[in-house]
């Protein structure tokens, strides 16, 4: 069984100000991340995308549930150890997105986080946004680790 307490503490410190304790965000300002990200966590490109968003941030136009967002999510994980980044992602998946998770979901590990960092060593927030449609639609991600805008 996954231990979520460590991830919950990190989420409270890094994410609550914008996405709130429930993950429901602030309408038209900060997107809802509660029970709508489950499909990301069960596919490789989706897992990479979510990890990169938390680690490096996100910038640009985004449309979620017919609501347009344009802004910046600052990087939250640059100073986190791989274990801590995995813990907060597991909390996000296993607690805040529990009902939208697919059965084949597996917890993040520090090793997986390192592989993602190695694959995308210098990716910027705007380039991460370009990975989103591929992940969201479940298509094969053809963008390689040297994407840098």
C-alpha positions as CSV (number, residue, x, y, z in Angstrom):
1,X,0.0,0.0,0.0
2,X,1.2,3.5,-0.9
3,X,2.0,5.9,2.0
4,X,0.5,9.3,1.1
5,X,1.4,11.3,4.2
6,X,4.8,12.6,2.8
7,X,3.1,13.6,-0.5
8,X,0.3,15.3,1.4
9,X,2.8,17.5,3.3
10,X,4.6,18.5,0.1
11,X,1.2,19.2,-1.6
12,X,0.2,21.4,1.3
13,X,3.5,23.3,1.1
14,X,3.7,23.6,-2.7
15,X,0.3,23.3,-4.3
16,X,-2.5,24.3,-1.9
17,X,-2.2,28.1,-2.4
18,X,-3.5,27.7,-6.0
19,X,-5.2,24.3,-6.3
20,X,-6.6,24.3,-2.8
21,X,-6.6,21.4,-0.3
22,X,-9.3,19.6,-2.4
23,X,-7.5,20.1,-5.7
24,X,-10.5,21.9,-7.1
25,X,-8.6,25.1,-7.8
26,X,-10.1,28.5,-8.4
27,X,-12.5,28.7,-11.3
28,X,-11.0,30.6,-14.3
29,X,-7.8,31.2,-12.4
30,X,-6.3,27.9,-11.3
31,X,-7.5,24.7,-12.9
32,X,-9.3,21.9,-11.1
33,X,-6.9,18.9,-10.6
34,X,-9.3,16.8,-8.6
35,X,-10.6,13.6,-10.2
36,X,-9.8,14.6,-13.7
37,X,-6.2,13.5,-14.2
38,X,-6.6,9.8,-13.7
39,X,-6.0,8.9,-17.3
40,X,-2.6,10.6,-17.3
41,X,-1.3,8.4,-14.6
42,X,-1.9,5.1,-16.4
43,X,0.2,5.9,-19.6
44,X,3.9,6.6,-20.0
45,X,3.6,9.9,-21.8
46,X,0.9,11.1,-19.4
47,X,3.0,10.3,-16.4
48,X,5.9,12.1,-17.9
49,X,3.8,15.1,-18.7
50,X,2.4,15.4,-15.1
51,X,5.8,14.9,-13.6
52,X,7.3,17.6,-15.8
53,X,4.4,20.1,-15.0
54,X,5.0,19.7,-11.3
55,X,8.8,19.8,-11.6
56,X,9.3,22.5,-14.2
57,X,6.0,24.4,-14.4
58,X,3.7,25.2,-17.3
59,X,3.2,28.2,-19.5
60,X,0.7,29.1,-22.2
61,X,-2.9,28.7,-23.2
62,X,-4.9,25.8,-21.8
63,X,-8.5,24.8,-22.2
64,X,-10.0,22.6,-19.5
65,X,-13.6,21.7,-19.3
66,X,-14.5,24.5,-21.7
67,X,-12.7,27.0,-19.5
68,X,-9.7,28.9,-21.0
69,X,-6.6,29.5,-18.9
70,X,-3.7,31.6,-19.9
71,X,-0.9,31.9,-17.4
72,X,2.0,30.4,-15.7
73,X,2.3,27.6,-13.2
74,X,5.6,28.1,-11.5
75,X,8.0,25.1,-11.2
76,X,7.4,23.3,-7.9
77,X,9.8,20.5,-8.0
78,X,13.2,21.8,-9.0
79,X,14.5,21.6,-5.4
80,X,12.6,18.4,-4.5
81,X,14.5,15.1,-4.2
82,X,13.3,12.4,-6.6
83,X,11.6,10.6,-3.7
84,X,9.7,13.8,-2.7
85,X,8.5,14.5,-6.3
86,X,7.4,10.9,-6.5
87,X,5.6,11.2,-3.2
88,X,3.6,14.3,-4.2
89,X,2.7,12.8,-7.6
90,X,1.5,9.7,-5.8
91,X,-0.6,11.8,-3.5
92,X,-2.0,13.7,-6.5
93,X,-2.9,10.4,-8.2
94,X,-3.9,8.1,-5.4
95,X,-5.8,10.6,-3.2
96,X,-6.9,13.6,-5.3
97,X,-7.6,11.6,-8.4
98,X,-8.5,8.2,-6.9
99,X,-11.9,7.8,-8.6
100,X,-10.6,8.7,-12.1
101,X,-7.6,6.4,-11.9
102,X,-7.4,3.4,-14.3
103,X,-6.8,0.0,-12.8
104,X,-3.3,-0.4,-14.3
105,X,-2.0,2.7,-12.4
106,X,1.3,2.2,-10.6
107,X,2.9,4.5,-8.1
108,X,5.8,6.7,-9.1
109,X,9.2,5.8,-7.9
110,X,12.4,7.9,-7.5
111,X,13.9,5.9,-10.3
112,X,11.1,6.8,-12.7
113,X,11.5,10.4,-11.8
114,X,15.2,10.3,-12.6
115,X,14.4,8.6,-16.0
116,X,12.0,11.5,-16.8
117,X,14.6,14.1,-15.8
118,X,17.2,12.3,-18.0
119,X,14.8,12.2,-20.9
120,X,13.9,15.9,-20.7
121,X,16.9,17.5,-19.1
122,X,16.3,21.1,-20.2
123,X,12.6,21.3,-21.1
124,X,10.9,24.6,-20.6
125,X,7.4,25.2,-19.3
126,X,6.1,26.3,-22.8
127,X,7.5,23.1,-24.4
128,X,5.9,21.0,-21.7
129,X,2.5,22.4,-22.7
130,X,3.2,21.0,-26.2
131,X,3.4,17.5,-24.7
132,X,-0.1,17.9,-23.2
133,X,-2.4,17.2,-26.2
134,X,-0.4,14.0,-27.0
135,X,-0.7,12.8,-23.4
136,X,-4.3,13.8,-23.0
137,X,-5.4,12.0,-26.1
138,X,-3.4,8.9,-25.3
139,X,-1.4,9.2,-28.5
140,X,2.2,8.1,-28.8
141,X,4.5,10.9,-27.7
142,X,6.8,11.7,-30.6
143,X,8.4,14.7,-29.0
144,X,11.8,13.7,-27.6
145,X,13.9,15.0,-24.7
146,X,15.6,17.8,-26.6
147,X,12.4,19.9,-26.9
148,X,13.5,23.3,-25.7
149,X,11.7,26.5,-26.5
